[in-house]
Structure formats: structure tokens, C-alpha cells
């Protein structure tokens, strides 16, 4: 009985270490997403932390509502991309640790 519990605890510790490893990898993965025809650029980590926002001067002088709309669209694209990478990395780890679950 304790052997199986020990095996489970070992697997749990291994999963925890792998999850931390993936977190560090995703912190260091920087994605760049363009919007508004390249006039807005956002850099975001795989852990969904926005690192940089670039707005072309042409948009800075336009209607504020247009800038806001384009910024929201681009931010959401960046978040979708980061979510996808994050989810794929976590599934890969979980799948390797718990085969048949994913």
C-alpha cells in the first residue's frame, strides 16, 4: 500500500518540478503579434505577461476610439496566441506524466 502511495507522491513531485520548468520556459518565450496592418505590435510571454506595446505614430494622431478598438483586437490576438502555447505546453507535460489522460 505504501509503495503505491510513494509512487504517487514521486509522480506528483515530478509533475510539480516539470510544471515549474514549463513556467520558466513560458516566461522566456516571447511572442510578437501585429495588428492594424502592422501599426500595433505587442510582445507577450507564453505566460500571458505583456512585455511591450508599440503603436505607430500614424495611429497616435487618429481618432482615439479607433486606436482603442485596434489595440483591443491586437491584445486579444496576443492573448489567444499565448493561451494556445501555454495550454499545449501544459498538456504535453501532463500527457507524458499521466499517459492516457490527454
N, C-alpha and C positions, 0 to 999 in steps of 0.2 A: 504494500500500500504506500509506504513512504517513498519507495523507489519511483512510483508513478508521479507522486506529488513533487519529488525532487526534480524529475524530468520536466514537469510542467513549469516549475519555478525557474529552471535553467532556460527553458524556451522563452519564458516571459522576460527574463533578464536580457536574453539575446535580442528579443524583439525591441526592447527598450533601447538597447545600445544601437541597433540598426535604425530605429526611428530618429534618434539623436544625430546619427551620421547623415541621414537623409535631410534633416532640418538644416544642418550646416551646409550641405551641398546646395539645397534650395536657397539658402541665404546668399550663397555665392553665385547663383545662376541669375544673370541679369538679362531680361528680355526687353527689346525695344519695339514699341508699337507706334505706327504712324496713323494719323487721321487727318481729315480736312485736306486731302491731297498732299500730305507731307508737311503741311503748315503747323501741325501739332505733333510733337514726339514725346512719348512717355517711356521712361525706363522704370521697370518694376522687377522685383526679385521673384523667384519661384515661391516665396512665402508671402507674396502679395504686399510687399512694402514698396511704396512708390519712392524711387530714388531721385528722379529728375523729371521736370516738365519743361519742354521747350515750346514756345509759342512764337511763330514768325511775326516779325514786325507788321506785315500786311494785315494780320488778324487783330493786332493790338489796337488798330485805329478804326476797326469796323464796329458795327452795332454790338453792344455788349450781350444782347440776347443770342446773337449768332455765335459769338465766342463761347458763351456758356454752353450752348447746345452742342457745338463741335467738341468742346472739352469733355463733356459728359459722355458722348459717344465714344471718344478715344479712350477715356478712362475705363469704361465698361469693356471695351475690346481688350485692353491690357489685363484687366482682372479676369476675364474669361480665359485668356491665354495662360496666365499664371495659375489659375484654378486647375486647368487641364494638366499642366506639368506637375503640379503638386499632387493631384489625385493619382496620376499614372505612377509617380514615384512611390507613393504610399501603397498602392495596390501591388506593385512589384515586390516590395518588401514583405507585405502581408502574405502574398501568394507564395513566396519562397519559404516563409516560416510556417504557414498553415496551408499546405497543399490541399487542393480540392475545395477550398472555401471561396476562392475568387475565380 
